[in-house]
Amino acid sequence: MSSLQSTTDEVLRLAAEHFKVPREQLTADDDFFKKLGINSLQALDLLTRIEHHFKIELPDYELQGVSDFRTLAERIQLRL
């Protein structure tokens, strides 16, 4: 089982890759909607990619109100 830190790093790496932004511009506490300038459809696209990467499924109710990378990583970590 990976640590929360490595899960967070991996989420940030995937987001940077997906939206073609430099990884070092993203931090765990960033609001991904604001930082990446994305809408909910684009966030869903990223989430699908993250679920495939970690081989997990995140139920919608667990993602309600989640908009920063750290909280997203915490939710992923619970499923690993």
N, CA, C and O of each residue as an XYZ file, in Angstrom:
320
protein
N       0.841     -1.187      0.000
C       0.000      0.000      0.000
C       0.882      1.245      0.000
O       1.831      1.350      0.777
N       0.559      2.172     -0.871
C       1.392      3.367     -0.975
C       0.985      4.393      0.082
O      -0.112      4.346      0.639
N       1.891      5.300      0.329
C       1.615      6.338      1.330
C       0.774      7.456      0.712
O       0.686      7.588     -0.508
N       0.171      8.240      1.570
C      -0.626      9.369      1.103
C       0.235     10.324      0.275
O      -0.219     10.871     -0.730
N       1.472     10.517      0.705
C       2.376     11.429     -0.017
C       2.614     10.938     -1.450
O       2.564     11.727     -2.393
N       2.872      9.642     -1.611
C       3.132      9.141     -2.961
C       1.859      9.152     -3.803
O       1.922      9.374     -5.012
N       0.708      8.913     -3.178
C      -0.566      8.992     -3.897
C      -0.807     10.428     -4.361
O      -1.203     10.662     -5.503
N      -0.565     11.384     -3.464
C      -0.722     12.800     -3.799
C       0.195     13.179     -4.960
O      -0.234     13.836     -5.908
N       1.460     12.761     -4.881
C       2.428     13.056     -5.950
C       1.963     12.480     -7.281
O       2.086     13.125     -8.322
N       1.434     11.278     -7.241
C       0.971     10.603     -8.447
C      -0.252     11.321     -9.047
O      -0.352     11.467    -10.265
N      -1.173     11.765     -8.190
C      -2.352     12.516     -8.642
C      -1.902     13.824     -9.306
O      -2.409     14.192    -10.366
N      -0.962     14.513     -8.689
C      -0.447     15.764     -9.246
C       0.238     15.516    -10.590
O       0.078     16.299    -11.527
N       0.998     14.431    -10.680
C       1.681     14.092    -11.927
C       0.666     13.806    -13.041
O       0.809     14.288    -14.164
N      -0.362     13.014    -12.707
C      -1.392     12.683    -13.696
C      -2.144     13.930    -14.158
O      -2.424     14.085    -15.347
N      -2.469     14.814    -13.223
C      -3.181     16.050    -13.573
C      -2.318     16.936    -14.469
O      -2.807     17.492    -15.452
N      -1.050     17.064    -14.132
C      -0.133     17.892    -14.922
C      -0.021     17.346    -16.341
O      -0.059     18.097    -17.316
N       0.118     16.028    -16.438
C       0.228     15.357    -17.734
C      -1.067     15.541    -18.541
O      -1.035     15.882    -19.723
N      -2.190     15.310    -17.879
C      -3.496     15.361    -18.531
C      -3.805     16.757    -19.085
O      -4.328     16.892    -20.192
N      -3.478     17.785    -18.307
C      -3.801     19.154    -18.723
C      -2.592     19.902    -19.275
O      -2.649     21.109    -19.514
N      -1.492     19.167    -19.476
C      -0.285     19.712    -20.098
C       0.213     20.992    -19.408
O       0.461     22.015    -20.045
N       0.344     20.888    -18.105
C       0.938     21.979    -17.327
C       2.164     21.434    -16.612
O       2.213     20.241    -16.311
N       3.162     22.278    -16.332
C       4.345     21.792    -15.610
C       3.961     21.275    -14.217
O       3.240     21.948    -13.480
N       4.433     20.112    -13.870
C       4.117     19.486    -12.589
C       4.459     20.406    -11.414
O       3.726     20.456    -10.426
N       5.571     21.129    -11.528
C       6.007     21.979    -10.409
C       5.078     23.173    -10.169
O       5.204     23.855     -9.152
N       4.168     23.428    -11.071
C       3.188     24.513    -10.865
C       2.027     24.086     -9.972
O       1.253     24.925     -9.512
N       1.906     22.786     -9.727
C       0.785     22.273     -8.943
C       1.223     21.875     -7.541
O       2.281     21.275     -7.352
N       0.387     22.221     -6.556
C       0.660     21.793     -5.184
C      -0.559     21.041     -4.649
O      -1.658     21.156     -5.192
N      -0.355     20.283     -3.594
C      -1.408     19.446     -3.020
C      -2.627     20.242     -2.587
O      -3.749     19.738     -2.644
N      -2.421     21.470     -2.160
C      -3.537     22.270     -1.652
C      -4.243     23.104     -2.718
O      -5.201     23.818     -2.423
N      -3.763     23.009     -3.954
C      -4.407     23.759     -5.042
C      -5.833     23.274     -5.280
O      -6.121     22.078     -5.235
N      -6.710     24.235     -5.533
C      -8.067     23.935     -6.003
C      -7.895     23.631     -7.493
O      -7.512     24.512     -8.263
N      -8.174     22.397     -7.901
C      -7.879     22.058     -9.294
C      -8.769     22.775    -10.295
O      -8.355     22.989    -11.434
N      -9.974     23.149     -9.904
C     -10.830     23.912    -10.827
C     -10.210     25.282    -11.114
O     -10.137     25.714    -12.264
N      -9.765     25.957    -10.046
C      -9.181     27.294    -10.203
C      -7.794     27.225    -10.831
O      -7.494     27.953    -11.777
N      -6.963     26.353    -10.303
C      -5.568     26.274    -10.749
C      -5.465     25.850    -12.212
O      -4.660     26.399    -12.965
N      -6.275     24.882    -12.613
C      -6.199     24.371    -13.973
C      -7.194     25.064    -14.912
O      -7.145     24.886    -16.129
N      -8.096     25.856    -14.322
C      -9.092     26.532    -15.136
C     -10.002     25.549    -15.862
O     -10.322     25.738    -17.036
N     -10.418     24.497    -15.156
C     -11.224     23.456    -15.792
C     -12.673     23.503    -15.310
O     -12.987     24.103    -14.282
N     -13.535     22.862    -16.070
C     -14.940     22.733    -15.666
C     -15.184     21.331    -15.123
O     -14.272     20.504    -15.105
N     -16.400     21.061    -14.684
C     -16.682     19.771    -14.048
C     -16.549     18.605    -15.030
O     -16.205     17.495    -14.624
N     -16.816     18.843    -16.310
C     -16.670     17.778    -17.306
C     -15.197     17.389    -17.457
O     -14.866     16.207    -17.552
N     -14.322     18.388    -17.479
C     -12.886     18.127    -17.578
C     -12.370     17.450    -16.307
O     -11.485     16.596    -16.363
N     -12.930     17.837    -15.171
C     -12.540     17.209    -13.903
C     -12.949     15.741    -13.910
O     -12.210     14.884    -13.425
N     -14.120     15.453    -14.458
C     -14.610     14.086    -14.553
C     -13.699     13.248    -15.446
O     -13.427     12.083    -15.156
N     -13.240     13.844    -16.511
C     -12.313     13.203    -17.433
C     -11.026     12.825    -16.707
O     -10.518     11.714    -16.856
N     -10.508     13.760    -15.924
C      -9.302     13.506    -15.133
C      -9.561     12.407    -14.105
O      -8.720     11.531    -13.903
N     -10.707     12.453    -13.468
C     -11.060     11.447    -12.466
C     -11.110     10.045    -13.049
O     -10.647      9.085    -12.432
N     -11.672      9.939    -14.235
C     -11.736      8.645    -14.915
C     -10.323      8.118    -15.145
O     -10.042      6.937    -14.938
N      -9.450      9.008    -15.572
C      -8.057      8.632    -15.809
C      -7.380      8.179    -14.506
O      -6.638      7.196    -14.489
N      -7.645      8.905    -13.429
C      -7.069      8.568    -12.120
C      -7.596      7.212    -11.639
O      -6.832      6.390    -11.133
N      -8.897      6.985    -11.797
C      -9.483      5.699    -11.388
C      -8.838      4.537    -12.148
O      -8.526      3.501    -11.560
N      -8.645      4.714    -13.436
C      -8.001      3.661    -14.237
C      -6.566      3.443    -13.774
O      -6.109      2.307    -13.650
N      -5.869      4.534    -13.523
C      -4.464      4.458    -13.104
C      -4.318      3.684    -11.794
O      -3.453      2.816    -11.672
N      -5.161      4.000    -10.825
C      -5.065      3.356     -9.511
C      -5.891      2.072     -9.418
O      -5.860      1.370     -8.407
N      -6.639      1.776    -10.506
C      -7.502      0.587    -10.542
C      -8.502      0.570     -9.381
O      -8.651     -0.421     -8.666
N      -9.180      1.714     -9.227
C     -10.191      1.867     -8.179
C     -11.424      2.514     -8.778
O     -11.409      2.968     -9.922
N     -12.477      2.552     -8.005
C     -13.664      3.293     -8.403
C     -14.050      4.208     -7.254
O     -14.203      3.765     -6.116
N     -14.203      5.475     -7.561
C     -14.573      6.453     -6.541
C     -16.045      6.810     -6.713
O     -16.423      7.397     -7.727
N     -16.876      6.468     -5.742
C     -18.297      6.822     -5.850
C     -18.493      8.340     -5.792
O     -17.762      9.053     -5.104
N     -19.488      8.806     -6.525
C     -19.761     10.252     -6.594
C     -19.903     10.899     -5.224
O     -19.404     12.001     -4.998
N     -20.589     10.208     -4.303
C     -20.821     10.820     -2.983
C     -19.519     11.085     -2.242
O     -19.462     11.980     -1.398
N     -18.471     10.322     -2.544
C     -17.179     10.544     -1.887
C     -16.455     11.749     -2.461
O     -15.519     12.267     -1.852
N     -16.885     12.192     -3.627
C     -16.203     13.292     -4.291
C     -16.961     14.607     -4.180
O     -16.489     15.640     -4.656
N     -18.130     14.575     -3.555
C     -18.906     15.804     -3.365
C     -18.058     16.833     -2.644
O     -17.516     16.563     -1.572
N     -17.945     18.003     -3.231
C     -17.224     19.087     -2.579
C     -15.712     18.981     -2.594
O     -15.029     19.845     -2.044
N     -15.175     17.939     -3.215
C     -13.715     17.797     -3.278
C     -13.205     18.641     -4.438
O     -13.615     18.448     -5.582
N     -12.320     19.565     -4.142
C     -11.781     20.392     -5.228
C     -10.280     20.642     -5.094
O      -9.709     21.414     -5.864
N      -9.641     19.993     -4.123
C      -8.184     20.141     -4.033
C      -7.524     18.763     -4.140
O      -8.122     17.735     -3.822
N      -6.278     18.784     -4.597
C      -5.565     17.530     -4.869
C      -5.351     16.684     -3.609
O      -5.434     15.457     -3.665
N      -5.078     17.333     -2.483
C      -4.808     16.588     -1.248
C      -6.029     15.759     -0.825
O      -5.902     14.575     -0.512
N      -7.211     16.389     -0.818
C      -8.425     15.669     -0.422
C      -8.727     14.547     -1.408
O      -9.140     13.457     -1.011
N      -8.521     14.817     -2.684
C      -8.723     13.787     -3.703
C      -7.800     12.594     -3.433
O      -8.227     11.441     -3.496
N      -6.539     12.884     -3.133
C      -5.569     11.818     -2.836
C      -5.980     11.034     -1.591
O      -5.810      9.816     -1.535
N      -6.521     11.735     -0.593
C      -6.984     11.046      0.627
C      -8.112     10.072      0.302
O      -8.137      8.954      0.817
N      -9.044     10.492     -0.550
C     -10.161      9.627     -0.942
C      -9.664      8.419     -1.730
O     -10.168      7.309     -1.558
N      -8.677      8.637     -2.590
C      -8.081      7.543     -3.356
C      -7.407      6.559     -2.410
O      -7.566      5.344     -2.526
N      -6.647      7.121     -1.467
C      -5.892      6.313     -0.511
C      -6.801      5.353      0.262
O      -6.410      4.223      0.557
N      -7.992      5.799      0.580
C      -8.948      4.949      1.306
C      -9.356      3.725      0.497
O      -9.774      2.716      1.065
N      -9.240      3.807     -0.816
C      -9.659      2.724     -1.702
C      -8.528      1.788     -2.091
O      -8.771      0.730     -2.672
N      -7.312      2.158     -1.783
C      -6.154      1.336     -2.205
C      -5.944      0.141     -1.293
O      -5.020     -0.644     -1.508
